[in-house]
Amino acid sequence: MYRTHTCGELRVTQVNEMVTLAGWVQTVRKFGAITFVDLRDRYGITQLLFGEELNTVLDSNPLGREFVLQVQGKVQERSNKNTHIPTGEIELNVVSFAILNKSAVPPFTIQDDTDGGDDLRMKYRFLDLRRNAVKKNLELRYAVNRSARNYLHENGFMDIETPFLIKSTPEGARDFVVPSRMNAGQFYALPQSPQTFKQLLMVSGYDRYYQIVKCFRDEDLRADRQPEFTQIDCEMAFVEQEDILNMFEGLVKQIFKDVKNINYADQVERMTWEDAMWQFGNDKPDIRFGMQLANLKSAFLKGGKIQANGELINGAGFGVFDNAETVLAIAAPGCAEYTRKQTDELTEWVKRPQIGMQGLVYIKCNADGTYKSSVDKFYAEEKLKAIADAAGAKVGDLVLILAGREERTRKAISDLRLEMGKRLGMRKEDVFKLLWVMDFPLFEYAEEDNRWVARHHPFTSPKPDHIDIMINNNPLIENADKYLEHPYSNIKANAYDMVLNGNEIGGGSIRIYQRPLQEKMFAALGMTEEEALHKFGFLLGAFEYGAPPHGGIAFGFDRLCSILGGSESIRDFIAFPKNNSGRDVMLDAPSAIDEKQFDELQIKLNLK
């Protein structure tokens, strides 16, 4: 037997017991005739005491960091207790030991405050996984997995596996493709999600399905994206939207309780997509704090709704506002005391390429009732007050205003709101706020292709009262500049996203389950009848055999774990992640294959 106990198990109640431990050497501390060693395994750390006799043995056969060690000894109470670890009241007085395996000097220290950079730790990820900080992340990931499975099982869901080698049907991100040796010149694709399979399972009568499943997308990467990622994928038959929302609110609340010991008793708020875009500037708003957007262009610059001393505030000669497509503002609470240096720094912040604005206008709502602005020469003080009031500002607030093209300005003011929320301590990691965003547009218009594209995916059903609009209108657009006037621009999707602290953690919809409506959707996306049959004939055919009404949702498992763990990167919660170039630097993958494999696949490589 290599061990009788783990390195995190022993307590003072076990003093005088003879035990065997095994693990890795964390540190070695020599004090004259005795040596202390911290022995580590997955479960914790135990201090070992090597007395004078064994210390002599260590002199000729010294221990090094990360040596694999087995020890036998007697548990004794420590004279200098360590209150920071569970085993800190005891130590093991070693009677005998065996070095099971020696270790080369690690390329970085295996501890929480490691000296290894990201690239080095990813190259030696098998060593990085020994660190306690990484271990805690994987333990949290396992806890989320276990909680989700238990909840879904208790609510009648069945875990059903679906294939990884499927047909390529590129609609959203690019597919990863796999050549078939047995079918020369043909390729499988790795699934971007099990979407069509779970719909087929509904047709098959498995009315509550789930998987915690790998998905694959060949897209540009960032902190919250990986080429392979994990979803909690779910589908239900004979349900309406309300059934889905209630079921999966329960799932996330159960995960909060099991993993974070949080009783999320609040009712999950709901918001339309349109309200989210105009009040927060994006479709995944962080509602842990207010600071909502004010649309000043519609408030006074065009409509003349805001007046100061009876005079409309427009035509001030300030071209940045007068000529802008939109003017948006937020009121940062308590920031009127910002210095010139601080406001200049915010101006430079919005000018960064990733934000892309030309500048920033501010109004200080001073405690003495005066108003100071970067555009004083254009607006008298009573007009500045009217603008600040329109932005919802109070005494002591700092109004921050951006102007320009609508889409860019809205994104920029949204980013600025989040940045100010972070600077003001409003985005607390230990506060969790859930939100449903609903009533998305079903379609987006792709100007370059002069056609509609699905905002979610082509299997999303319109809202019930919008189905007739879709059925009874031709999707073709004669004048590209008039697409907003087309009836399809007003169709809402029977879709919903769950947002947690400003991050989309899940999204889904009620699905199309009748062949004529699905064919109409494919036609709206510019597919010919032949193309639709080639790509999705199996699904259209299945709808001929009694497909039930159904809907579902998929949660970003990696992202949910990272939020619960207080990290901005999902890579921290994946055992063997890829870097920002999609490479596994530990395995050196992707890599070239040899000519024999190309010959077997009947493929020639033509690099341009």
C-alpha positions as CSV (number, residue, x, y, z in Angstrom):
1,M,0.0,0.0,0.0
2,Y,1.5,3.3,-1.1
3,R,-0.5,5.4,1.4
4,T,-3.0,5.0,4.2
5,H,-4.0,8.6,4.3
6,T,-3.9,11.7,2.0
7,C,-1.8,14.8,2.7
8,G,-4.9,16.8,3.5
9,E,-6.5,14.3,5.9
10,L,-4.6,14.1,9.2
11,R,-5.8,16.0,12.2
12,V,-4.8,16.4,15.9
13,T,-7.3,13.7,16.8
14,Q,-5.0,11.2,15.1
15,V,-1.9,12.0,17.2
16,N,0.3,8.8,17.8
17,E,-1.2,6.9,14.9
18,M,1.3,5.3,12.5
19,V,0.4,6.3,8.9
20,T,1.8,6.1,5.4
21,L,1.7,9.1,3.1
22,A,2.8,9.6,-0.6
23,G,3.1,12.7,-2.7
24,W,5.3,15.4,-4.1
25,V,8.0,17.4,-2.2
26,Q,6.8,21.0,-2.0
27,T,9.7,22.5,0.0
28,V,12.7,21.3,2.0
29,R,13.9,23.3,5.1
30,K,17.0,22.2,6.8
31,F,17.6,23.3,10.4
32,G,20.9,21.8,11.8
33,A,20.3,18.2,12.7
34,I,16.6,18.1,11.5
35,T,14.9,18.7,8.2
36,F,11.3,19.8,7.6
37,V,9.6,18.8,4.3
38,D,6.2,19.8,3.0
39,L,4.6,16.9,1.2
40,R,1.8,17.7,-1.2
41,D,-0.9,15.8,-3.0
42,R,-4.2,16.7,-4.5
43,Y,-5.8,16.9,-1.1
44,G,-3.4,19.2,0.8
45,I,0.0,19.5,2.5
46,T,1.4,17.7,5.5
47,Q,4.6,18.8,7.2
48,L,7.2,16.0,7.7
49,L,9.9,16.0,10.3
50,F,13.1,14.1,9.6
51,G,15.0,13.6,12.8
52,E,18.7,13.3,13.3
53,E,19.1,9.8,12.1
54,L,17.2,10.2,8.9
55,N,18.7,13.6,8.4
56,T,22.0,12.0,8.0
57,V,20.5,9.8,5.2
58,L,19.2,12.9,3.5
59,D,22.7,14.4,3.5
60,S,23.9,11.7,1.2
61,N,20.6,11.3,-0.7
62,P,19.0,14.8,-0.7
63,L,15.4,15.5,-1.6
64,G,14.6,18.0,-4.3
65,R,11.4,19.9,-5.3
66,E,8.8,17.7,-6.9
67,F,10.5,14.4,-5.9
68,V,7.8,11.7,-5.5
69,L,8.1,10.5,-1.9
70,Q,6.6,7.8,0.3
71,V,7.0,8.1,4.1
72,Q,5.9,6.2,7.1
73,G,5.8,7.8,10.5
74,K,3.9,8.8,13.6
75,V,1.5,11.7,13.8
76,Q,2.4,14.2,16.4
77,E,1.2,17.7,17.5
78,R,3.1,20.6,16.1
79,S,4.8,23.1,18.5
80,N,4.5,25.9,15.9
81,K,1.0,25.5,14.5
82,N,0.0,26.7,11.0
83,T,-3.5,28.1,11.1
84,H,-3.6,28.6,7.3
85,I,-3.9,25.0,6.4
86,P,-6.2,22.2,7.6
87,T,-3.3,20.0,8.7
88,G,-1.5,22.8,10.4
89,E,-1.9,21.4,14.0
90,I,0.1,18.2,13.2
91,E,3.2,16.9,11.6
92,L,4.5,13.5,10.7
93,N,7.6,12.3,12.5
94,V,9.1,10.2,9.8
95,V,10.3,6.7,10.6
96,S,11.2,5.5,7.1
97,F,10.9,6.9,3.6
98,A,11.4,5.9,-0.1
99,I,12.1,8.1,-3.1
100,L,9.6,6.7,-5.6
101,N,10.9,9.0,-8.4
102,K,13.2,11.9,-8.7
103,S,12.4,15.1,-10.5
104,A,14.3,17.5,-12.7
105,V,14.3,21.0,-11.5
106,P,10.9,22.4,-12.5
107,P,10.9,25.3,-15.0
108,F,8.9,27.4,-12.6
109,T,7.9,27.2,-8.9
110,I,4.9,24.9,-8.3
111,Q,3.0,27.3,-5.9
112,D,0.2,29.9,-6.1
113,D,2.5,32.9,-6.6
114,T,4.5,31.1,-9.3
115,D,7.3,32.8,-11.2
116,G,6.2,31.1,-14.5
117,G,4.6,33.2,-17.3
118,D,1.6,32.1,-19.3
119,D,3.6,30.6,-22.2
120,L,5.9,28.6,-19.9
121,R,3.1,27.3,-17.8
122,M,1.1,26.2,-20.8
123,K,4.1,24.4,-22.2
124,Y,4.4,22.5,-18.9
125,R,0.7,22.4,-18.2
126,F,1.1,19.0,-16.5
127,L,3.2,20.8,-13.9
128,D,1.0,23.9,-13.7
129,L,-2.0,21.6,-12.9
130,R,-0.2,20.7,-9.6
131,R,-0.6,24.2,-8.3
132,N,-3.3,24.7,-5.8
133,A,-4.8,27.7,-7.6
134,V,-5.4,25.6,-10.8
135,K,-6.6,22.6,-8.7
136,K,-9.3,24.8,-7.1
137,N,-10.5,25.9,-10.6
138,L,-10.8,22.3,-11.7
139,E,-12.6,21.3,-8.5
140,L,-15.1,24.2,-9.1
141,R,-15.6,23.0,-12.7
142,Y,-16.3,19.5,-11.4
143,A,-18.7,20.8,-8.8
144,V,-20.7,22.7,-11.5
145,N,-20.8,19.6,-13.7
146,R,-22.0,17.4,-10.8
147,S,-24.7,20.0,-9.7
148,A,-26.0,20.3,-13.3
149,R,-26.2,16.6,-13.8
150,N,-28.0,16.0,-10.5
151,Y,-30.6,18.8,-11.2
152,L,-31.3,17.6,-14.7
153,H,-31.5,13.9,-13.7
154,E,-34.0,14.9,-10.9
155,N,-36.1,16.7,-13.4
156,G,-36.4,13.8,-15.8
157,F,-33.7,14.7,-18.4
158,M,-31.8,11.9,-20.1
159,D,-28.1,12.2,-21.0
160,I,-27.8,11.0,-24.7
161,E,-24.6,11.2,-26.6
162,T,-24.5,12.5,-30.2
163,P,-21.8,12.1,-32.9
164,F,-18.7,14.1,-33.2
165,L,-18.2,13.3,-36.9
166,I,-21.0,14.9,-38.8
167,K,-21.9,16.7,-42.0
168,S,-20.6,20.2,-42.7
169,T,-23.4,22.8,-42.7
170,P,-21.5,26.1,-42.3
171,E,-23.9,28.8,-41.3
172,G,-22.3,30.6,-38.4
173,A,-18.6,30.1,-37.5
174,R,-16.3,28.0,-39.8
175,D,-16.3,24.3,-39.3
176,F,-13.3,22.1,-38.4
177,V,-13.3,19.4,-41.1
178,V,-12.0,15.9,-41.0
179,P,-11.0,14.0,-44.1
180,S,-12.5,10.5,-44.6
181,R,-10.0,7.8,-45.7
182,M,-12.8,5.3,-46.6
183,N,-14.8,8.0,-48.6
184,A,-12.1,9.6,-50.7
185,G,-12.6,13.3,-51.3
186,Q,-15.3,13.7,-48.7
187,F,-15.1,15.2,-45.2
188,Y,-16.7,15.1,-41.9
189,A,-17.2,18.2,-39.8
190,L,-16.8,18.5,-36.0
191,P,-20.1,19.9,-34.6
192,Q,-20.4,23.5,-33.6
193,S,-23.3,22.3,-31.4
194,P,-25.5,19.2,-31.3
195,Q,-28.5,21.4,-32.4
196,T,-30.0,19.2,-35.2
197,F,-29.4,16.0,-33.2
198,K,-31.2,17.2,-30.2
199,Q,-34.1,18.3,-32.4
200,L,-34.2,14.8,-33.9
201,L,-34.2,13.3,-30.5
202,M,-37.4,15.4,-29.8
203,V,-38.9,13.9,-32.9
204,S,-37.8,10.5,-31.6
205,G,-39.9,11.0,-28.4
206,Y,-37.0,11.6,-25.9
207,D,-38.8,14.7,-24.6
208,R,-36.1,15.8,-22.0
209,Y,-32.5,15.5,-23.3
210,Y,-29.2,16.9,-22.1
211,Q,-25.5,16.6,-22.6
212,I,-22.4,18.2,-21.2
213,V,-20.7,18.1,-24.5
214,K,-17.7,19.3,-26.5
215,C,-18.4,21.7,-29.4
216,F,-16.0,23.0,-32.0
217,R,-15.7,26.3,-33.9
218,D,-12.9,27.5,-36.1
219,E,-13.0,31.2,-35.1
220,D,-10.6,33.9,-33.9
221,L,-9.8,33.5,-30.2
222,R,-9.8,35.7,-27.1
223,A,-10.0,35.2,-23.3
224,D,-13.5,33.7,-23.4
225,R,-13.2,31.6,-26.6
226,Q,-11.5,28.3,-27.4
227,P,-11.6,26.3,-30.6
228,E,-13.1,23.5,-28.5
229,F,-15.4,24.4,-25.7
230,T,-18.1,22.7,-23.5
231,Q,-21.8,23.3,-23.4
232,I,-24.6,22.2,-21.1
233,D,-26.9,21.3,-24.0
234,C,-30.6,20.8,-23.2
235,E,-33.9,20.3,-25.1
236,M,-37.5,19.8,-24.1
237,A,-40.6,18.8,-26.1
238,F,-44.2,20.0,-25.5
239,V,-43.1,23.2,-23.9
240,E,-43.5,27.0,-24.4
241,Q,-41.0,29.7,-23.6
242,E,-42.2,30.1,-20.0
243,D,-41.5,26.4,-19.3
244,I,-37.9,26.7,-20.5
245,L,-37.3,29.9,-18.5
246,N,-38.6,28.4,-15.3
247,M,-36.7,25.1,-15.7
248,F,-33.4,26.7,-16.4
249,E,-33.6,29.4,-13.8
250,G,-33.9,26.5,-11.4
251,L,-30.8,24.9,-12.9
252,V,-28.6,28.0,-12.4
253,K,-30.0,28.7,-8.9
254,Q,-29.2,25.1,-7.9
255,I,-25.6,25.5,-9.2
256,F,-25.3,28.7,-7.2
257,K,-26.5,26.9,-4.1
258,D,-24.3,23.8,-4.6
259,V,-21.1,25.5,-5.7
260,K,-21.1,28.9,-4.1
261,N,-23.5,28.3,-1.2
262,I,-25.7,31.2,-2.5
263,N,-29.4,31.1,-2.1
264,Y,-30.5,33.1,-5.1
265,A,-34.0,34.0,-3.9
266,D,-34.6,36.9,-6.2
267,Q,-36.9,36.5,-9.2
268,V,-34.7,36.6,-12.3
269,E,-35.3,39.9,-14.1
270,R,-36.4,40.0,-17.7
271,M,-35.7,42.6,-20.4
272,T,-36.4,42.9,-24.1
273,W,-33.5,43.1,-26.5
274,E,-34.5,46.5,-27.6
275,D,-34.5,47.9,-24.0
276,A,-31.1,46.3,-23.3
277,M,-29.6,47.9,-26.4
278,W,-30.9,51.4,-25.6
279,Q,-30.6,51.3,-21.8
280,F,-27.2,49.6,-21.6
281,G,-25.7,49.6,-25.1
282,N,-25.4,45.9,-25.5
283,D,-27.5,42.7,-25.4
284,K,-25.9,41.3,-22.3
285,P,-26.1,44.1,-19.8
286,D,-24.4,44.0,-16.4
287,I,-27.3,44.9,-14.0
288,R,-25.2,44.9,-10.8
289,F,-25.2,48.7,-11.1
290,G,-27.3,51.4,-12.8
291,M,-25.7,54.2,-14.8
292,Q,-28.1,53.6,-17.7
293,L,-27.6,55.3,-21.1
294,A,-29.4,58.5,-22.0
295,N,-30.2,59.1,-25.7
296,L,-29.6,62.9,-25.8
297,K,-30.0,63.1,-29.6
298,S,-33.6,62.0,-29.5
299,A,-34.2,64.0,-26.3
300,F,-33.2,67.4,-27.5
301,L,-30.9,67.8,-30.4
302,K,-33.4,66.8,-33.0
303,G,-36.8,66.9,-31.3
304,G,-36.2,70.0,-29.2
305,K,-37.8,68.4,-26.2
306,I,-35.4,69.9,-23.6
307,Q,-35.4,73.6,-23.0
308,A,-33.5,76.0,-20.8
309,N,-35.3,79.3,-19.9
310,G,-37.8,78.5,-22.7
311,E,-35.1,78.1,-25.3
312,L,-34.6,74.9,-27.2
313,I,-31.1,73.4,-26.8
314,N,-30.2,72.8,-30.4
315,G,-28.4,74.7,-33.1
316,A,-25.6,75.6,-30.6
317,G,-23.0,75.5,-33.3
318,F,-21.3,72.5,-31.7
319,G,-20.9,70.3,-34.7
320,V,-19.9,67.2,-32.7
321,F,-23.4,67.1,-31.3
322,D,-25.4,68.8,-34.1
323,N,-24.1,66.6,-36.9
324,A,-23.8,63.3,-35.0
325,E,-26.1,60.4,-35.9
326,T,-26.5,59.8,-32.2
327,V,-25.4,61.4,-28.8
328,L,-25.4,59.1,-25.8
329,A,-24.5,59.8,-22.2
330,I,-24.0,58.2,-18.8
331,A,-24.0,59.9,-15.3
332,A,-21.1,58.5,-13.2
333,P,-22.2,58.9,-9.6
334,G,-20.0,61.0,-7.3
335,C,-17.4,61.7,-10.0
336,A,-17.8,65.5,-10.3
337,E,-14.7,65.9,-8.2
338,Y,-12.6,64.3,-11.0
339,T,-9.5,66.4,-11.8
340,R,-8.5,67.6,-15.2
341,K,-5.9,64.9,-15.3
342,Q,-8.6,62.2,-14.7
343,T,-11.0,63.6,-17.3
344,D,-8.1,63.8,-19.8
345,E,-7.3,60.2,-19.0
346,L,-10.9,59.1,-19.7
347,T,-10.7,61.0,-23.0
348,E,-7.6,59.1,-24.0
349,W,-9.3,55.9,-22.9
350,V,-12.2,56.3,-25.4
351,K,-9.7,57.3,-28.1
352,R,-8.0,53.9,-27.9
353,P,-8.4,51.8,-31.2
354,Q,-10.5,49.2,-29.5
355,I,-13.0,51.9,-28.5
356,G,-12.6,54.1,-31.6
357,M,-14.1,57.5,-30.5
358,Q,-12.7,60.9,-31.5
359,G,-13.2,62.4,-28.0
360,L,-15.3,62.8,-24.9
361,V,-17.5,65.6,-23.6
362,Y,-18.1,65.9,-19.8
363,I,-20.3,68.0,-17.5
364,K,-19.5,68.2,-13.8
365,C,-22.6,68.7,-11.6
366,N,-20.8,70.4,-8.7
367,A,-21.9,70.2,-5.1
368,D,-22.3,74.0,-5.0
369,G,-25.0,73.8,-7.8
370,T,-22.7,75.0,-10.6
371,Y,-22.0,73.2,-13.8
372,K,-18.6,72.9,-15.5
373,S,-18.0,71.3,-18.9
374,S,-15.5,70.8,-21.6
375,V,-17.9,72.6,-23.9
376,D,-18.6,75.7,-21.8
377,K,-18.1,78.0,-24.8
378,F,-21.0,76.4,-26.7
379,Y,-23.5,75.9,-23.9
380,A,-24.4,78.4,-21.1
381,E,-24.7,77.0,-17.6
382,E,-28.5,76.7,-17.6
383,K,-28.2,74.6,-20.8
384,L,-25.5,72.4,-19.3
385,K,-27.9,71.8,-16.4
386,A,-30.7,70.9,-18.8
387,I,-28.4,68.4,-20.6
388,A,-27.3,66.9,-17.2
389,D,-30.9,66.6,-16.2
390,A,-31.7,64.8,-19.4
391,A,-28.9,62.4,-18.7
392,G,-30.4,61.6,-15.2
393,A,-27.5,63.2,-13.4
394,K,-27.6,64.3,-9.7
395,V,-25.5,66.7,-7.7
396,G,-22.0,65.4,-7.5
397,D,-22.2,63.3,-10.7
398,L,-20.1,63.5,-13.8
399,V,-21.9,63.3,-17.1
400,L,-19.9,61.6,-19.8
401,I,-21.1,62.1,-23.4
402,L,-20.1,60.4,-26.7
403,A,-21.3,61.3,-30.2
404,G,-21.0,59.8,-33.6
405,R,-22.3,56.9,-35.7
406,E,-25.0,55.1,-33.9
407,E,-23.5,51.5,-33.8
408,R,-20.0,52.6,-32.8
409,T,-21.1,55.2,-30.3
410,R,-23.5,52.8,-28.6
411,K,-20.8,50.1,-28.2
412,A,-18.3,52.7,-27.0
413,I,-20.6,54.2,-24.3
414,S,-21.5,50.6,-23.2
415,D,-17.8,49.9,-22.8
416,L,-17.3,53.2,-21.0
417,R,-20.2,52.4,-18.6
418,L,-18.6,49.0,-17.8
419,E,-15.2,50.7,-17.3
420,M,-16.6,53.3,-14.9
421,G,-18.5,50.6,-13.0
422,K,-15.3,48.7,-12.6
423,R,-13.4,51.9,-11.4
424,L,-16.1,52.8,-9.0
425,G,-16.2,49.3,-7.5
426,M,-19.7,48.5,-8.7
427,R,-18.8,45.2,-10.5
428,K,-18.2,43.1,-7.4
429,E,-17.1,39.6,-8.1
430,D,-19.0,38.2,-5.1
431,V,-22.3,39.7,-6.3
432,F,-24.2,37.7,-8.9
433,K,-27.2,39.1,-10.9
434,L,-29.1,37.1,-13.4
435,L,-31.1,38.4,-16.3
436,W,-33.2,37.1,-19.2
437,V,-32.9,39.0,-22.4
438,M,-35.7,38.2,-24.8
439,D,-37.5,39.2,-28.0
440,F,-34.4,39.4,-30.2
441,P,-34.8,40.2,-33.9
442,L,-35.1,37.0,-35.8
443,F,-33.0,38.3,-38.7
444,E,-30.1,40.5,-39.3
445,Y,-29.4,42.1,-42.7
446,A,-26.1,41.4,-44.4
447,E,-25.5,44.4,-46.6
448,E,-22.5,42.9,-48.5
449,D,-24.7,39.9,-49.6
450,N,-28.0,41.8,-49.8
451,R,-29.8,39.0,-47.8
452,W,-31.1,38.1,-44.4
453,V,-29.0,36.0,-41.9
454,A,-30.3,34.4,-38.8
455,R,-29.4,36.2,-35.6
456,H,-29.4,33.0,-33.6
457,H,-29.6,30.0,-35.9
458,P,-31.9,28.9,-38.8
459,F,-34.0,26.6,-36.5
460,T,-35.3,29.4,-34.3
461,S,-39.0,30.0,-34.4
462,P,-40.5,33.5,-34.8
463,K,-42.8,34.7,-32.0
464,P,-46.2,33.1,-32.5
465,D,-47.8,36.4,-33.6
466,H,-45.0,37.1,-36.1
467,I,-45.2,33.7,-38.0
468,D,-47.8,35.1,-40.4
469,I,-45.5,38.0,-41.3
470,M,-42.8,35.5,-42.2
471,I,-45.1,33.2,-44.1
472,N,-47.0,35.9,-46.1
473,N,-44.1,38.1,-47.2
474,N,-41.3,37.7,-49.8
475,P,-37.9,37.9,-48.1
476,L,-36.3,39.5,-51.2
477,I,-35.1,43.1,-50.8
478,E,-35.3,45.2,-53.9
479,N,-33.6,48.3,-52.5
480,A,-30.8,47.6,-50.1
481,D,-31.1,51.0,-48.5
482,K,-34.7,50.3,-47.5
483,Y,-34.2,47.0,-45.6
484,L,-35.4,48.6,-42.4
485,E,-38.8,49.1,-44.1
486,H,-39.1,45.4,-45.0
487,P,-41.5,43.4,-42.8
488,Y,-38.8,40.9,-41.9
489,S,-36.9,43.6,-40.0
490,N,-39.7,43.6,-37.5
491,I,-40.0,39.9,-36.9
492,K,-39.0,38.9,-33.3
493,A,-37.5,35.6,-32.4
494,N,-39.0,33.3,-29.8
495,A,-35.5,33.3,-28.3
496,Y,-33.9,34.1,-25.0
497,D,-30.4,34.6,-23.5
498,M,-29.5,34.2,-19.9
499,V,-27.0,36.9,-18.7
500,L,-24.9,36.8,-15.6
501,N,-22.9,39.8,-14.5
502,G,-22.7,41.2,-18.1
503,N,-21.8,37.8,-19.7
504,E,-24.1,35.7,-21.8
505,I,-24.0,32.3,-20.1
506,G,-26.8,30.6,-22.0
507,G,-29.0,31.0,-25.0
508,G,-31.8,29.2,-26.7
509,S,-35.1,29.3,-28.4
510,I,-38.4,27.7,-29.2
511,R,-37.7,25.8,-32.4
512,I,-39.4,25.5,-35.7
513,Y,-41.0,22.1,-35.9
514,Q,-43.2,22.3,-39.0
515,R,-41.6,21.7,-42.4
516,P,-43.3,24.6,-44.3
517,L,-42.1,27.2,-41.8
518,Q,-38.6,25.7,-41.8
519,E,-38.5,25.8,-45.6
520,K,-39.6,29.4,-45.5
521,M,-36.8,30.2,-43.0
522,F,-34.2,28.5,-45.3
523,A,-35.5,30.5,-48.3
524,A,-35.3,33.7,-46.3
525,L,-31.6,33.0,-45.7
526,G,-31.0,32.8,-49.4
527,M,-31.0,29.0,-49.7
528,T,-32.4,27.4,-52.8
529,E,-34.7,24.4,-52.3
530,E,-32.0,22.1,-53.6
531,E,-29.4,23.6,-51.2
532,A,-31.8,23.3,-48.2
533,L,-32.4,19.6,-49.1
534,H,-28.7,18.9,-49.5
535,K,-27.8,20.5,-46.1
536,F,-30.8,19.7,-44.0
537,G,-32.9,17.2,-45.9
538,F,-32.6,14.8,-42.9
539,L,-34.2,17.3,-40.6
540,L,-37.0,18.4,-43.1
541,G,-37.7,14.7,-43.6
542,A,-38.0,14.1,-39.9
543,F,-40.5,16.9,-39.6
544,E,-42.8,14.8,-41.9
545,Y,-43.2,12.2,-39.1
546,G,-44.9,14.0,-36.3
547,A,-42.4,16.4,-34.8
548,P,-43.6,17.8,-31.5
549,P,-43.3,21.5,-30.4
550,H,-40.0,21.8,-28.7
551,G,-37.3,24.2,-27.5
552,G,-34.1,24.3,-25.5
553,I,-31.1,26.1,-24.4
554,A,-27.3,25.7,-24.2
555,F,-25.1,27.1,-21.4
556,G,-21.5,28.0,-21.9
557,F,-20.1,25.7,-19.3
558,D,-16.5,27.1,-19.4
559,R,-17.7,30.7,-19.1
560,L,-20.1,29.9,-16.3
561,C,-17.2,28.3,-14.4
562,S,-14.9,31.2,-15.0
563,I,-17.5,33.7,-13.7
564,L,-18.2,31.6,-10.6
565,G,-14.5,31.4,-10.1
566,G,-13.9,35.1,-10.4
567,S,-11.8,34.9,-13.6
568,E,-12.0,36.7,-16.9
569,S,-10.5,33.8,-18.9
570,I,-12.2,30.4,-19.5
571,R,-8.7,29.0,-20.0
572,D,-8.2,29.0,-16.2
573,F,-10.9,26.4,-15.9
574,I,-9.9,24.0,-18.7
575,A,-7.4,21.3,-17.9
576,F,-5.5,21.5,-21.2
577,P,-6.5,24.8,-23.1
578,K,-5.2,26.2,-26.3
579,N,-3.5,29.6,-26.5
580,N,-4.7,32.7,-28.4
581,S,-3.4,31.2,-31.7
582,G,-5.4,28.0,-31.2
583,R,-2.2,26.0,-30.4
584,D,-1.6,23.5,-27.7
585,V,2.0,24.4,-26.9
586,M,2.5,21.4,-24.6
587,L,1.7,18.9,-27.4
588,D,2.9,21.2,-30.2
589,A,-0.5,20.9,-32.0
590,P,-1.6,21.4,-34.7
591,S,1.3,19.9,-36.5
592,A,2.2,18.5,-39.9
593,I,1.4,15.0,-40.9
594,D,3.6,12.7,-42.9
595,E,3.3,12.0,-46.6
596,K,1.9,8.5,-46.0
597,Q,-1.1,9.9,-44.2
598,F,-1.7,12.3,-47.2
599,D,-1.5,9.4,-49.6
600,E,-4.0,7.3,-47.5
601,L,-6.4,10.2,-47.5
602,Q,-5.8,10.9,-51.3
603,I,-5.1,14.5,-50.4
604,K,-2.4,16.9,-51.8
605,L,-1.3,19.8,-49.8
606,N,-1.3,23.1,-51.7
607,L,-0.1,25.9,-49.5
608,K,-0.4,29.4,-51.0
